[in-house]
Amino acid sequence: MDELTGARVGGPPDDWFNVEVWFDGKWSGDWVEVNAKKGWGIRFARDDHGHIICEGNDAERETMRGEFRLRYTEG
């Protein structure tokens, strides 16, 4: 299987739920889009209590930069 270097909700890859995102050596969730090759990811922003920050019906997003690794999981 080819190395996975990018993913976003809605594809590619088509089955986002079978993709793990590792950010700076730790598993991390809530990603909307990741480009491991370029070292950036967009995720849902969270407050100090770990809740997703929303304004109206929209969740805020933040761009993070660092080392990303994506891998397929068993489904």
C-alpha positions as CSV (number, residue, x, y, z in Angstrom):
1,M,0.0,0.0,0.0
2,D,1.3,3.5,-0.9
3,E,2.3,5.9,1.9
4,L,-0.6,8.1,2.9
5,T,0.6,11.8,2.9
6,G,-2.7,13.7,2.8
7,A,-6.4,13.3,3.9
8,R,-9.5,15.4,4.4
9,V,-13.1,14.9,5.4
10,G,-15.0,13.9,2.4
11,G,-11.9,12.4,0.7
12,P,-9.5,11.4,-0.4
13,P,-9.2,8.9,1.1
14,D,-12.8,7.9,0.8
15,D,-12.8,6.1,4.2
16,W,-11.5,8.8,6.5
17,F,-12.7,6.8,9.6
18,N,-9.9,4.2,8.9
19,V,-7.1,6.8,9.1
20,E,-5.2,7.7,12.2
21,V,-3.4,11.0,12.5
22,W,-0.2,11.3,14.5
23,F,0.9,14.9,15.3
24,D,4.3,15.5,16.8
25,G,4.5,11.8,17.8
26,K,1.1,11.6,19.5
27,W,-2.2,10.2,18.3
28,S,-4.6,13.2,17.7
29,G,-8.2,13.5,16.7
30,D,-10.7,16.0,15.3
31,W,-8.7,16.7,12.1
32,V,-10.6,18.1,9.1
33,E,-7.6,18.1,6.7
34,V,-4.0,17.0,6.9
35,N,-1.0,17.4,4.5
36,A,1.7,15.3,6.1
37,K,4.1,16.1,3.3
38,K,3.9,19.9,3.9
39,G,3.6,19.6,7.7
40,W,0.2,21.2,8.4
41,G,-3.2,20.2,9.5
42,I,-6.6,21.8,10.2
43,R,-8.6,20.7,13.2
44,F,-11.5,21.7,15.3
45,A,-10.4,24.3,17.9
46,R,-11.0,23.4,21.6
47,D,-11.2,25.5,24.8
48,D,-9.3,24.9,28.0
49,H,-11.9,22.2,29.0
50,G,-11.5,20.2,25.8
51,H,-14.8,21.3,24.3
52,I,-15.0,22.2,20.6
53,I,-15.4,26.0,20.2
54,C,-18.5,26.9,18.3
55,E,-19.9,30.2,17.0
56,G,-23.5,29.6,16.1
57,N,-23.7,26.4,14.2
58,D,-20.1,26.5,13.0
59,A,-17.1,24.9,14.8
60,E,-14.0,27.0,14.9
61,R,-10.9,25.6,13.2
62,E,-7.2,26.1,13.7
63,T,-4.2,25.3,11.6
64,M,-1.4,23.5,13.2
65,R,2.1,23.0,11.9
66,G,4.5,20.2,12.8
67,E,5.3,16.6,12.0
68,F,2.3,14.6,10.8
69,R,2.1,10.9,10.1
70,L,-1.1,9.3,8.7
71,R,-1.8,5.6,8.7
72,Y,-4.6,3.3,7.8
73,T,-6.2,1.3,10.6
74,E,-8.1,-2.0,10.5
75,G,-11.7,-1.2,9.9
